[in-house]
Every structure is written in structure tokens, then in C-alpha cells.
Amino acid sequence: MNGTGETHTKVVTEWSPEAKADFRQRVTVGRHNLHERPEFSDAALARLIDRHPRELTDFCTMGELADGKDSWRAGDPGDFGGEELLEAVRRGKLWINLRRAMTDDPELNPLFEGMISDLQRLKPGYRPLNFESGILISSPTAQVFLHSDVSETVLWHVRGKKRIRIYPATEPYVSDAHMEAILHHEQTEDLPFDPRWDADCEAVDLEPGMFTSWPLHGPHRVQNLDGLNVSVTMEVVTTDSLVKNNVLYANGVMRRKFGWTPKSAKTTGPGALMKLGLSKLAKTMWKEDKPMPKSERTFDIDPDAPTGFRERRKAG
């Protein structure tokens, strides 16, 4: 990657001084040109689905907001090709996550390199430790329930319209206990939700050519508003996120392994340094290979079905 930004595919087209100053500290918005690129046409997306490793592809559906996070389910694409799967998403209520597509795919990686280079060029001193970027393709009526990412996130919207609601990264919306459980793989990134919290959120309506970001661990939920939705997700590890997550992980170790009750999640001072060491040691000593919930496939993709899928019959 050219970290100097001298030679790369330019992606960011507008980023105000205010947005750059608030980047990573508040909800910010900018503009990009990914929606103008042939890599995100129907034909290109269908080819991408065909060649992307299935083990790095998630096919999901969900209920209504009132049904809650437990209605989020995984499904099986079967032998359908990219064109058929894309049509099922367009007609039904489905969500496809092509994990690491922007990072790993040779046709898309130059765009990803350009995205990173632009952010670094326009935000001097921005030097993340690691990046991972995928593509989300979802139905006009799809949604993602309230959750909190462990990484810092930038969402680049390419097609369709969606509304993202972002809530403060504090209680009651998210707690240290929630993040500890997420980091210890005891639960997914989903969080409990109270509709009254919408009065406290910051809502951003995303149209093609917009990107947005928010503070670390900021709870958010997404509601598609119109059309086949395509977005690029960028998950970023920074020194700040690395330290914060390791302090929380160490606090979780103290609770779970030793029965202690940590009094602080501060990321500075000698206590934080000790916790960074404990976190590294614990990850070496105690491997946590617990399966994440809701990995069982409960439906099969069916492009001819109104919802884009068929329920699987339960055994017995």
C-alpha cells in the first residue's frame, strides 16, 4: 500500500474540514465515487458472488424490528449462481455478507487501497494497525438489529438507500459487560434494544456515494429504505481500539477466571499496562474456540420464493 497517497485509485471525493476533525470521535459523513464504478454493477456483483469463497460468505434473513435479534438466521445458498442469488436478494428479504471481499479480491483490492490511502492523505496522522473490508448486499426490506462492532468502522454506501441509527457508546445502549461478553465470544455483537432509545440516536440517511463513521463501540442499527442495497464495510484496528479491547478482555478474564471485579476500564496508566499483559497471556493460555450463536442453517435460498428462501423442515 502507498501510505503517502501519491499513487492510488482515488475514491474519496468530499470530506469537510469539520468531518475530518471529528473523524472517529463523532458521527461523520463524507462522499466517495464507488457507486460510479463498474465493479458494483449487477453483472460484476454476480461474478463476485460466484468467485468469492463460500466459507467467507454469509447468507441471512431476519424478522421485523419487533421480532428482535433472535429472528436473525443463517441460510444455505445451495448450488445457485451469482445471478440467481442476486435476484433472490432483490426480490426477497435477504442479507449477503462477502467477508474480506475488498481486502482479498484482486479486482477490488485497488479500490480498497485507494480508500485507505485517501483517508490517510486527508487525515494526517491516521495510521491504523490493520484493516478488513467486505461487501454487504441486501434486500430493499432488510435490516440489521442493534449491535456494537469491536473494531472501528467506516461504512461506504454504494447502491440503494438505507438509514443507519447510531447511539451513544455508553449505558444503557452498550455496557462494558456487553463488550466483555462479545470479546470473549460468549455472544454475538447483537445488543438488547428499546425503541425509546431512538430519541437519543443520530440518524444518517445514506444514498449512493456517501460514507459514514462513528466512535468505537457505538451501537447502531440499519434499516434499508429502497432498492437493492450494496455497501462496503471497513473494519479498522487502531492503537486506541486495540488498547480498549484488550483492557476489556483482561477485565473479563479477571471476572471469569479469578472471580475478581475490576473497578475500571481506563486505557491509560499502570493498571491499563498490566491488563494489556494479562490479555496477551490469557489469549495464549486459554484458547476460546466457542462457536458463535445462530450458525445453524435454517433455510435454503430459493429465487422463486416471495421471500427469496424456503424454510427447512425440522427433523422428526
Buried (B, 14 or more C-beta within 10 A) or exposed (E): EEEEBEEBBEBBEEBEEEBBEBBBEBBBBBBBBBBEBEBBEBEBBBBBBEEBEEEEBBBBBBBEBEEBBEBBBBBBBEEBEBBBBBBBBBBBBBBBBBBBBBBBBEEBBBBBBBBBBBBBBBBEEBEBEEBBBBBBBBBBBBBBBBBBBBBBBBBBBBBBBBBBBBBBBEEEBBBBEBBBBBBBEBBBBBBBBEEEBEEEBBEBEBBBBBBBBBBBBBBBBBBBBEBBBBBBBBBBBBEBBBBBBBBBBBBBBBBBEEEEEBEEBEBEEEBBEEBBEBBEEBBEEEEEEEEEBBEEBBBBBBBEBEBBBBBEEEEE
